[in-house]
């Protein structure tokens, strides 16, 4: 390994904003793994203690540290949807190439994805893996107005010319040239746009808090670390409409007074990074980004930073720690990122879908967005639909649309001769919906919460009547146990204990099994440090509520279905 080459890589990134992740990726790409010598060089250059750096690097799933399992070895998705399609079997079939399993890779509409270097291949067998673009969203079967997907299917929408030809950046031009930052915040607030990453916090209120906060430079962060199994909406927005996300970020910067921004992109979307960087270059050349935007004194710089595989980095404070080069544990709150975010300064963290919606709202107005919902609900939501369904994909629905309309009228229902047994909500984080809820629930937060779940980021995985729901719950809890960051013991231990209870361990009597599982869930929901530990028990709670007979058969059968891992 060349010392000069090491020096050149380090000098390229040492003084860049948020330098650790791009520096680690530079060495990882060059050598195929992170050698001890490379980590020592990075440690010295960034003044990060070597032990701390090792702890951070080993926390991420996708940084290879041994030449025997290099970066270019296949990584096969074995997430909940791909598990139904033979993900484990494909991983075994590619074992001679050094293949390893990975959690959900965000290609649930077209399983099974295999990540190899900087390419994503898809296929169901080792000899039919192909590289192709991820599918566009299917046309809206209900012919209902859309927001995020309104122009996404237009040719060349991913280019600056194509984006501007369909109205892109007109909202930004209007905001910067005709409106004050406060007027922009007021318009977004009037639209009632709320966060689309799962938390649902009002976007205008967040921008107002950052605008009012003391401290500079302020920052806008796009949370594009879409790690929730069954969610793949952000991927399609960035792939086919990257300028909508960028325009939303620039609007957020203008409104809040931010001068720098980061798109934190999940590792499993390698082909999105060059698309975003090319779009950023186009916008800079058009004087819509950088210094003196549109001839004003508004200045905003934007950078892409790629993660390295960790579900917890979808939580905003973990993401900020990751950007800063720290171990990506969730932060204790308060203080909140709006006052103490990136570099302990005011920061607006928004989801991809939220930012793309803001760009459309600025162009079309608050009243237009308010009119898009159904039955008193406001706006739209992109639903990622996958699993045992005829037409999987991303669907933009008005809030308030009946769940059964999406499942049957829009997506074609389950396969021939099958019935839908259950669906997950919020990816996995909302647990299962089944029974009467499949008939009566509407796609909005109040309705889904009334059924004991949450809409969240709106990934829906469908399970038909072939599936063992205890096994499905075990698969989900295995994911949460694997992805728990370990910072707090209720989540770290609780997810493991629940996984064990779903895999043959624990009490043998039904009543004692149910009591122990319920006690574990209560403790986790009350004491966990972040949403992972609070959401994971929804899986077992909903399993017990909707499938008591399957649970009883499992426990009384002396865990006869155990050993599926």
Secondary structure as the mmCIF struct_conf table of DSSP 4:
data_model
#
loop_
_struct_conf.conf_type_id
_struct_conf.id
_struct_conf.beg_label_comp_id
_struct_conf.beg_label_asym_id
_struct_conf.beg_label_seq_id
_struct_conf.end_label_comp_id
_struct_conf.end_label_asym_id
_struct_conf.end_label_seq_id
HELX_RH_AL_P HELX_RH_AL_P1 UNK A 3 UNK A 13
TURN_TY1_P TURN_TY1_P1 UNK A 14 UNK A 15
BEND BEND1 UNK A 16 UNK A 16
TURN_TY1_P TURN_TY1_P2 UNK A 17 UNK A 18
HELX_RH_AL_P HELX_RH_AL_P2 UNK A 19 UNK A 31
BEND BEND2 UNK A 32 UNK A 33
HELX_RH_AL_P HELX_RH_AL_P3 UNK A 36 UNK A 46
TURN_TY1_P TURN_TY1_P3 UNK A 47 UNK A 47
HELX_RH_AL_P HELX_RH_AL_P4 UNK A 50 UNK A 59
BEND BEND3 UNK A 60 UNK A 62
BEND BEND4 UNK A 66 UNK A 66
HELX_RH_3T_P HELX_RH_3T_P1 UNK A 67 UNK A 69
TURN_TY1_P TURN_TY1_P4 UNK A 71 UNK A 72
BEND BEND5 UNK A 73 UNK A 73
STRN STRN1 UNK A 75 UNK A 77
BEND BEND6 UNK A 79 UNK A 79
HELX_RH_AL_P HELX_RH_AL_P5 UNK A 80 UNK A 84
TURN_TY1_P TURN_TY1_P5 UNK A 85 UNK A 86
HELX_RH_AL_P HELX_RH_AL_P6 UNK A 87 UNK A 93
TURN_TY1_P TURN_TY1_P6 UNK A 94 UNK A 94
HELX_RH_3T_P HELX_RH_3T_P2 UNK A 95 UNK A 97
TURN_TY1_P TURN_TY1_P7 UNK A 98 UNK A 98
STRN STRN2 UNK A 100 UNK A 102
BEND BEND7 UNK A 103 UNK A 103
BEND BEND8 UNK A 106 UNK A 106
HELX_RH_3T_P HELX_RH_3T_P3 UNK A 108 UNK A 110
STRN STRN3 UNK A 113 UNK A 116
TURN_TY1_P TURN_TY1_P8 UNK A 117 UNK A 118
STRN STRN4 UNK A 119 UNK A 122
BEND BEND9 UNK A 124 UNK A 125
HELX_RH_3T_P HELX_RH_3T_P4 UNK A 126 UNK A 128
STRN STRN5 UNK A 130 UNK A 131
HELX_LH_PP_P HELX_LH_PP_P1 UNK A 133 UNK A 139
TURN_TY1_P TURN_TY1_P9 UNK A 141 UNK A 142
BEND BEND10 UNK A 147 UNK A 147
TURN_TY1_P TURN_TY1_P10 UNK A 148 UNK A 149
BEND BEND11 UNK A 150 UNK A 151
TURN_TY1_P TURN_TY1_P11 UNK A 152 UNK A 153
BEND BEND12 UNK A 154 UNK A 154
TURN_TY1_P TURN_TY1_P12 UNK A 155 UNK A 158
BEND BEND13 UNK A 159 UNK A 159
HELX_RH_AL_P HELX_RH_AL_P7 UNK A 160 UNK A 165
TURN_TY1_P TURN_TY1_P13 UNK A 166 UNK A 169
HELX_RH_AL_P HELX_RH_AL_P8 UNK A 170 UNK A 178
HELX_RH_AL_P HELX_RH_AL_P9 UNK A 181 UNK A 191
TURN_TY1_P TURN_TY1_P14 UNK A 192 UNK A 192
STRN STRN6 UNK A 194 UNK A 194
BEND BEND14 UNK A 196 UNK A 199
STRN STRN7 UNK A 202 UNK A 202
HELX_RH_AL_P HELX_RH_AL_P10 UNK A 203 UNK A 212
BEND BEND15 UNK A 213 UNK A 213
BEND BEND16 UNK A 216 UNK A 217
STRN STRN8 UNK A 218 UNK A 224
BEND BEND17 UNK A 228 UNK A 228
TURN_TY1_P TURN_TY1_P15 UNK A 229 UNK A 230
HELX_RH_AL_P HELX_RH_AL_P11 UNK A 233 UNK A 240
HELX_RH_AL_P HELX_RH_AL_P12 UNK A 242 UNK A 256
TURN_TY1_P TURN_TY1_P16 UNK A 257 UNK A 257
STRN STRN9 UNK A 258 UNK A 265
TURN_TY1_P TURN_TY1_P17 UNK A 267 UNK A 268
HELX_RH_AL_P HELX_RH_AL_P13 UNK A 270 UNK A 285
TURN_TY1_P TURN_TY1_P18 UNK A 286 UNK A 287
BEND BEND18 UNK A 288 UNK A 289
STRN STRN10 UNK A 290 UNK A 290
BEND BEND19 UNK A 291 UNK A 292
HELX_RH_3T_P HELX_RH_3T_P5 UNK A 293 UNK A 295
BEND BEND20 UNK A 296 UNK A 297
STRN STRN11 UNK A 300 UNK A 300
STRN STRN12 UNK A 301 UNK A 306
BEND BEND21 UNK A 309 UNK A 309
HELX_RH_3T_P HELX_RH_3T_P6 UNK A 311 UNK A 314
BEND BEND22 UNK A 315 UNK A 315
HELX_RH_AL_P HELX_RH_AL_P14 UNK A 316 UNK A 323
TURN_TY1_P TURN_TY1_P19 UNK A 324 UNK A 325
BEND BEND23 UNK A 326 UNK A 326
HELX_LH_PP_P HELX_LH_PP_P2 UNK A 329 UNK A 332
BEND BEND24 UNK A 333 UNK A 335
HELX_LH_PP_P HELX_LH_PP_P3 UNK A 336 UNK A 336
TURN_TY1_P TURN_TY1_P20 UNK A 337 UNK A 339
BEND BEND25 UNK A 340 UNK A 340
HELX_RH_3T_P HELX_RH_3T_P7 UNK A 342 UNK A 344
BEND BEND26 UNK A 345 UNK A 345
STRN STRN13 UNK A 347 UNK A 351
HELX_RH_AL_P HELX_RH_AL_P15 UNK A 352 UNK A 364
HELX_RH_AL_P HELX_RH_AL_P16 UNK A 366 UNK A 370
TURN_TY1_P TURN_TY1_P21 UNK A 371 UNK A 372
BEND BEND27 UNK A 373 UNK A 374
TURN_TY1_P TURN_TY1_P22 UNK A 375 UNK A 376
BEND BEND28 UNK A 379 UNK A 379
STRN STRN14 UNK A 380 UNK A 387
BEND BEND29 UNK A 388 UNK A 388
TURN_TY1_P TURN_TY1_P23 UNK A 390 UNK A 391
STRN STRN15 UNK A 393 UNK A 398
TURN_TY1_P TURN_TY1_P24 UNK A 399 UNK A 400
STRN STRN16 UNK A 402 UNK A 402
HELX_RH_AL_P HELX_RH_AL_P17 UNK A 403 UNK A 404
HELX_RH_PI_P HELX_RH_PI_P1 UNK A 405 UNK A 410
TURN_TY1_P TURN_TY1_P25 UNK A 411 UNK A 411
BEND BEND30 UNK A 414 UNK A 415
TURN_TY1_P TURN_TY1_P26 UNK A 416 UNK A 417
STRN STRN17 UNK A 420 UNK A 424
BEND BEND31 UNK A 425 UNK A 425
TURN_TY1_P TURN_TY1_P27 UNK A 426 UNK A 430
STRN STRN18 UNK A 432 UNK A 434
TURN_TY1_P TURN_TY1_P28 UNK A 435 UNK A 436
HELX_RH_AL_P HELX_RH_AL_P18 UNK A 437 UNK A 440
STRN STRN19 UNK A 442 UNK A 442
BEND BEND32 UNK A 443 UNK A 444
HELX_RH_AL_P HELX_RH_AL_P19 UNK A 445 UNK A 450
TURN_TY1_P TURN_TY1_P29 UNK A 451 UNK A 452
TURN_TY1_P TURN_TY1_P30 UNK A 456 UNK A 457
STRN STRN20 UNK A 459 UNK A 464
TURN_TY1_P TURN_TY1_P31 UNK A 465 UNK A 466
BEND BEND33 UNK A 467 UNK A 467
HELX_RH_AL_P HELX_RH_AL_P20 UNK A 469 UNK A 483
BEND BEND34 UNK A 486 UNK A 488
HELX_RH_AL_P HELX_RH_AL_P21 UNK A 489 UNK A 501
TURN_TY1_P TURN_TY1_P32 UNK A 502 UNK A 504
BEND BEND35 UNK A 506 UNK A 506
BEND BEND36 UNK A 508 UNK A 509
HELX_RH_AL_P HELX_RH_AL_P22 UNK A 510 UNK A 527
BEND BEND37 UNK A 529 UNK A 530
HELX_RH_AL_P HELX_RH_AL_P23 UNK A 531 UNK A 546
HELX_RH_AL_P HELX_RH_AL_P24 UNK A 548 UNK A 556
TURN_TY1_P TURN_TY1_P33 UNK A 557 UNK A 558
BEND BEND38 UNK A 559 UNK A 559
TURN_TY1_P TURN_TY1_P34 UNK A 560 UNK A 561
#
